Amino acid sequence: MEQEDYIAEATFHANISYLIQAQTKKQALEQVAYELNKTNIQLSEITLENELGDSNVFTVQEVEKMDWYDVDHTECSNQFKVFGCMQLLIILRKQNDTTKDVEQATYRLSQSLVYGKPVLTISEGYKHIFLTVSQHKMEWKTKLQETEKETETETVLLSKLA
């Protein structure tokens, strides 16, 4: 991807849960860690809404983190709810909005009509994985900020050489 192809980068953090069939808590945690980890999740896009309800499609550049840390029994036999967190590096491609307008907006996942909570869907062929999102946040990182940091670093290095 070319550097000029996007206007803003952000890190998307989410606390998630997933329902899984297993015999024991340990098996549930091991199974979800094997099936859903940062190396095997194929997530290309994520749609987020700003506070006005306008949707933007963000491209997922990288799944930076995917950790599973807790398991609870559900009321169904052999079904467990596994809790974890994920971190995505996402980018917003060029569009009519200016970078400043985009960065000032707060984006969030829309709530599911069924669950009343946001749900992140990962599609793998015909299989769909639904992750319930309990909390999420974004942290903006723009190319302008990167350029400023690079300039500061170059200035510090040049001053040390002088």
N, C-alpha and C positions, 0 to 999 in steps of 0.2 A: 504494500500500500504506500502511495506517495505521501510525503509529509504534508502537502498542501490539500489533501483530499478531505481533511476534517478540520473543524474549528475549535473543538474542545474535547478534553479528556476528563474522565472522572473515575473515582473508585467507588464502587457500589458494595456496601456491606449489608448482609442480611442474616438474621437469625431464622432458622428454618426448622421444619419438622416433616417427617415422612412416615407413613404407615407401611408396615412390612409384616409378612407372614413368616414366623419362625417358631422353633420349639422352646428356646430359652432367650433370656435377655442378652446373654453373651453372643449367641448365634445371630440375633437380630443386629447387634452392633457390628459384628464382623461382616455380615452379609451386606449391610448398607455401605460400610466402608469399602468393601470390594467393588460393589456395583456402581456407587456414586462417589468417585474421587476426582481430583482436579485433572488427572491425566486421561480419564475416559469420558468425561462429560462433553457432549457436543452441543454447545449453546452459541448460536450465531447472532441472535438479536434479542433485545429486550425492549418492550414498549412501556414507557413511563409517561405519566401525566403531570403537567404543572398545576399550580393552584387554581388556574382558570378552567381546568378540565381539558386543555389542549394536549393531544398526544404527540410524542416524538419517539421515533424508533432509534435506539442506540445500538451500535454494533458492538458485540462482545469481542474485544481484542484478545483477552486471556482470562482464564479462570485462575486467579492467583492463589486462592486458598479454598479448601473444602474439608472441614473437620467435623467429625461426629463425636459427641462427648457424653450423651446421656440417653437412657432408655426407660420408658414407662409402659406398664401393662395397660391394655385397653379392656373394655368390657367384653370384647369378642375373644373367642378361644384362639390361641396361637397367633394373635395379632398384637404387635407392639408399635409404639410411637417413638421414633428415634429423633433426637434433637441434635442440631448442629449449627454451624455457621459457614457462610461462604463469602468470598470477596472476589469481585469481578473488576477488571479494567475495561471500561466502556468508553466508546468515542461517539461523538455526534458529528455526522457528516455535514458539509456545507449546505445551507439552505437560506431562505430569505431573512431570517433573524440575524441580528448582529451578535457577535460573541458576547458583548456586554449584557444584552438582553437575556441571552441563554444562561449566562452564569448567575444572573440575579434571580432567576427562577428557581424555585424549589420543586424538584421532581419526586414522584412517588409511584409505587405500583397501585393500580386501581384495585378496588376490593371486588372479590368474587361475589356474584349474586347468590351462589349456593352456600358458601362457607361464612360469608360476612367478614372475611379476612382476605388479604391479598394472597394469590396463588401463583407461583412461578411454574410454568409448564415446560418440561424438557421433552422434546420429541426425538425418538430414536427409531426411525422407520415407522412401523405401525404401532409401536409401543409408546405410550405417553406416561411420563412420570410427573406427578403433581406434588410440589413442595409447598407446604403452607408456610407463609412468611409472617412471623410474629412481630418483628421489628426490622426496619431497614433505614439506611441513610446513604446520602451521596456526599462525596467530597470532590469539588471541582479542581482540576489541574489543567491549565490551558497552555497552548504553545507559547503565548506571550510570557507567562510566568517562567516557562522553561528557558526562553531566550534571555530573560532578565537574570536568571540564576547562572546561566552560562557566561554572560557578560560580567557578572560579579566575580565568578570564579577566575575568569581570565584576568580581570583587574587585580585580584589578590595575587595570582601567580606572577604577573608582570611586576607588581610592586616588590615581591620577594626577590625577584631576579635583579632588580635595580639596586 
